Amino acid sequence: MIQNGQLLAVFNSAHRVMKAESILKKLRLAILLIPAPRALSTDCGLAIRYDGDISDTIFHSLASEKLLPTSIYRKESDSHYELIWVSDRGEEPDV
């Protein structure tokens, strides 16, 4: 279950999302690989769920591995996810 305020990192392939999960779990970060909600369009159907308080750590850990997600969303309500970052912007997410 995704709580309001939690973040979802979306990747463009199942391989990339599983590699990102492995990296983040080795760092003992509180993340969970989940099926992407239907409200989000994803290429691989999976996303990494995490709380905003570890967002910077997640972003920098994945950036150092050249494994940034394609986009990051914040759950605002039961059916609304706000897009807060897209990889082609080249900047850090604002959370």
C-alpha positions in Angstrom: 0.0 0.0 0.0 1.2 3.5 -0.8 0.5 6.2 1.8 -0.1 9.8 0.9 3.2 11.7 0.7 5.3 8.6 -0.2 7.4 8.7 -3.3 7.6 6.4 -6.3 10.7 6.1 -8.5 9.7 4.8 -11.9 12.3 3.2 -14.3 12.2 2.3 -18.0 13.0 -1.4 -17.6 12.6 -4.2 -15.1 16.3 -4.8 -15.1 17.1 -1.2 -14.1 14.5 -1.1 -11.3 15.7 -4.4 -9.9 19.3 -3.3 -10.0 18.3 -0.1 -8.2 16.4 -2.1 -5.6 19.5 -4.2 -5.0 21.8 -1.1 -4.6 19.4 0.6 -2.2 18.8 -2.5 -0.1 22.5 -3.0 0.3 22.6 0.5 1.8 19.8 -0.7 4.2 17.4 2.0 3.0 13.7 1.6 3.7 12.4 0.9 0.2 10.0 -1.5 -1.4 9.7 -2.7 -4.9 6.0 -2.7 -5.9 3.8 -2.9 -8.9 3.4 0.6 -10.3 -0.1 2.0 -9.8 -2.3 2.0 -12.9 -2.5 5.8 -12.6 1.2 6.0 -13.7 2.4 5.1 -17.1 5.5 2.9 -16.8 7.5 0.8 -19.2 8.2 -2.0 -16.8 5.2 -2.0 -14.5 7.3 -1.7 -11.3 8.3 1.2 -9.0 10.4 1.7 -5.9 8.4 3.1 -3.0 10.0 5.2 -0.2 9.5 8.0 2.2 10.5 11.6 1.5 12.9 11.8 4.4 15.4 9.5 2.5 14.8 11.1 -0.9 18.2 12.8 -1.1 20.0 9.6 -0.1 18.1 7.6 -2.7 18.7 10.1 -5.4 22.5 10.5 -4.7 23.0 6.7 -4.3 21.4 6.0 -7.7 23.1 9.0 -9.4 26.5 7.7 -8.3 25.6 4.4 -10.0 24.3 6.2 -13.1 21.0 4.5 -12.4 18.5 7.4 -12.0 14.8 6.7 -12.5 12.9 8.1 -15.5 10.6 9.9 -13.1 9.6 10.4 -9.5 6.0 10.8 -8.3 4.5 11.8 -4.9 1.2 10.2 -3.9 -1.2 13.1 -3.1 -4.5 11.2 -2.7 -6.1 7.8 -3.5 -6.0 8.4 -7.3 -3.6 11.3 -7.8 0.2 11.2 -8.1 2.1 14.4 -8.7 5.1 14.2 -11.0 7.9 15.9 -9.1 10.9 15.0 -11.2 11.7 13.8 -14.8 15.2 12.6 -15.7 15.7 14.8 -18.7 15.5 17.9 -16.5 19.0 17.2 -15.2 18.2 18.5 -11.7 17.5 17.0 -8.3 13.9 16.3 -7.3 12.2 19.0 -5.1 10.7 17.1 -2.2 
